[in-house]
Amino acid sequence: MTGSGLRGKVVVVTGASSGIGRASALAFAEAGANVVLAARRQDALEEVGQSARSFGAQTLVVPTDVTSADAVRHLVETALERFGEIDILVANAGTYLRCPCRDLAVASIEDVMALNFYGCVRCLLEVLPHMVQRGKGHLVVVSSVDGKKGIPPDGAYVASKFALTGFADVLRQELHGTGVHVSTILPGRVDTPMLGDLQVPRVSAKIPPEKVARAIVRAVARHRSEVYVPLVGSKALVLVSTLSPRLGDALVRRLRLEGSPPNECR
């Protein structure tokens, strides 16, 4: 795995208890980095920390709810107290909701936005002054292909990811020349507990979180701006939809990309 330049770096990973976050923390640990693990479940974080230490990494577990400004501030302050610096932030914590737009309650949309968008942005803005002052650092924003092309019936989730992708796009441009880099990661369907019950067609088969984690490590090592995982199918759908939204919509229907079961409103 590419990562010789990551040895000794300090990486904060949110949503580190499972899925992409867990896989990313272990991938960075394997590449020689030290990892700060943040999520709400301390027991799961401790297990990830133990696995990371098997690679020789130093670890710090900080139970964190990224919807809380105080909790995010505590996360960053605790990481800085322990390691003195934060080189990389992987803003990954998120949730998923399947529900047709016509059946959505505004409160449900607000809940999804609170975690997927505001939770991520809160982490970015909390660590950003430290990185700008040092003149170096890397912000990794884990969005989704859904943040480029919406798939029914994921209106609330898609809205949060579109917002996040747009924010990261502007942030990356504003930070040009500061030494702080921004990478937006755009995975397709990922085999995580969050999508455990979702059945998808073979053309958009779930990818293992370890594949996304490897892409994240490469993005940091190579200063990539946007990364699609997997590359070919995901980017092709986005390009087709950009050129012709009607054709993009038709592809979604024809390939049955919505998957099943159809709804999980709550």
Secondary structure as UniProt FT lines:
FT   HELIX           4..6
FT   TURN            7..8
FT   STRAND          10..14
FT   TURN            16..17
FT   HELIX           19..30
FT   TURN            31..32
FT   STRAND          34..39
FT   HELIX           42..53
FT   TURN            54..56
FT   STRAND          59..63
FT   TURN            66..67
FT   HELIX           69..83
FT   STRAND          88..91
FT   HELIX           101..103
FT   HELIX           106..113
FT   HELIX           114..119
FT   HELIX           120..134
FT   STRAND          137..142
FT   HELIX           145..147
FT   TURN            152..153
FT   HELIX           155..174
FT   TURN            175..179
FT   STRAND          180..187
FT   HELIX           193..195
FT   TURN            196..197
FT   HELIX           202..204
FT   HELIX           209..222
FT   STRAND          226..229
FT   HELIX           231..243
FT   HELIX           245..254
FT   TURN            255..258
//
